[in-house]
Amino acid sequence: MPNENQIEKEIQDKGLNAPRLTPDHIDSVIVDETYTNLPDGRTVICQLTLKNGYTIDGKSACVSKENFNQEIGNKIARQNAREKIWELEGYLLKEKLSTSKQ
């Protein structure tokens, strides 16, 4: 499965230049990140703070404590939180585009 940077390159290569979100834009709205391990020893919560102070949470968990790895848990929790930003920023962009046409 291609990652978002590969998809962005494909979009650019095809000359699709209409307003859109980019991975760089998503990264630019994140100003802080915090990771919390839950007491179960299997779950990580990543809280991303956006420029406007809004926070988004992502979670990762493994079934067996023996499989827990902090680095992997952090990556998955952050990725899950970041995916939510795409939806919110997509809504904001569409709102800006629709109000600018009125």
RAQUI-V144143 format. One record per pair of residues at least 24 apart in sequence whose ideal C-beta (glycine too) atoms are under 6 Angstrom apart, sorted by the first residue. I is the first residue (numbers start at 0). J is the second residue. D is the distance in whole Angstrom. If there is no record, write none. Layout:
i;j;d
I;J;D
I;J;D
This chain:
i;j;d
20;88;5
20;89;6
25;84;5
34;73;5
40;64;5
41;67;5
43;72;4
43;73;6
43;76;5
45;76;4
45;77;5
45;80;5
47;80;5
55;80;5
55;83;5
55;84;6
56;80;6
